[in-house]
Every structure is written in C-alpha cells, then in structure tokens.
C-alpha cells in the first residue's frame, strides 16, 4: 500500500486546512492540487479563490471534476505530493454525469487503483455524510449512499485515515494497524 492519507469529517471541521498543512510539512517540492469543485455561483467562486490564495503559488492546481484517478496517476509522475479536495464534490459530479450504478462503481474502483499505484504521496479530503439523519428524498439518499461507497473504498485503499473533529485530527487507521 502506498503512502496515502484520507481525511474525513463533517462540514467546516478543518479537513482542508489539516490536509494542506500535512502536505506542506511533508514536502517543499512540486505539489499538485486536484480540485473537484465546479463553482456554479458567486459564493462558490469566492471560496475557490480564497482556497487558491491560501495554497499560494507553490501549488499547481488541476481542475478535474470527473477524471481524478487519471489526474492522480498523471501528476504523480512529476509531483512530490498530490492533494485531492474533495471526494464529496466528486460524488456530486458523478451523479450529475450518470445514473448508472455500474459506471459510478467503475470510477470509484479506478480511483482506488490510482491511490494504490500513485508514484508519490497522496492526500484525499472527503466529508462524512452518513452520521446524520436519513435524508427525506431519494436523490439525497442516493448521494449519501454513493458518497459512503466512495469513502469506504478510499479508506480501504489509503494507508492512513484521520477523522476531523472541531479542527482536531483523530487517527482512525495507520500503517501499523493494517
């Protein structure tokens, strides 16, 4: 299993900030940021701009709404660190792309393979969406289910998992617990 980390937690729990600090602590070399967000309104465009400023010029940003496995494998040829943020938005993008469960599963399996074969360390960020109430409508339940499957496969493929709680990283999985 490669050097890979999944950071999971609720909204505004400090996931992205922790991921960025972890990545910058581990390398001063070439870094790739794989952004899955498709900003559709002014507020989201402002968030994206804020995060770009926060990362600074040492990061090469790749805007990849669907094909993140391919982006991970390609950028791992030149980058010393890759940060993917976030798998939850990727789940949304997949559901907007297709309703075919088998196709979604292929995307997820391809990502799990990329996590395991990337040529450099990898950090992935995602939201935990399964700890709340059962959503009231079928579309929201489907989103929760797809995000949960993505999170399970990413966690299985990663060598480390951290659960973020109020800005505090709680180790869930490490190489010595495998």
C-alpha positions, 0 to 999 in steps of 0.5 A: 500500500502506498503512502496515502492519507484520507481525511474525513469529517463533517462540514467546516471541521478543518479537513482542508486546512489539516490536509494542506498543512500535512502536505506542506510539512511533508514536502517543499517540492512540486505539489499538485492540487486536484480540485473537484469543485465546479463553482456554479455561483458567486459564493462558490467562486469566492471560496475557490479563490480564497482556497487558491490564495491560501495554497499560494503559488507553490501549488499547481492546481488541476481542475478535474471534476470527473477524471481524478484517478487519471489526474492522480496517476498523471501528476504523480509522475512529476509531483512530490505530493498530490492533494485531492479536495474533495471526494464529496464534490466528486460524488456530486459530479458523478451523479450529475454525469450518470445514473448508472450504478455500474459506471459510478462503481467503475470510477470509484474502483479506478480511483482506488487503483490510482491511490494504490499505484500513485508514484508519490504521496497522496492526500484525499479530503472527503466529508462524512455524510452518513452520521446524520439523519436519513435524508427525506428524498431519494436523490439525497439518499442516493448521494449519501449512499454513493458518497459512503461507497466512495469513502469506504473504498478510499479508506480501504485503499489509503494507508492512513485515515484521520477523522476531523473533529472541531479542527482536531485530527483523530487517527482512525487507521495507520500503517501499523494497524493494517 
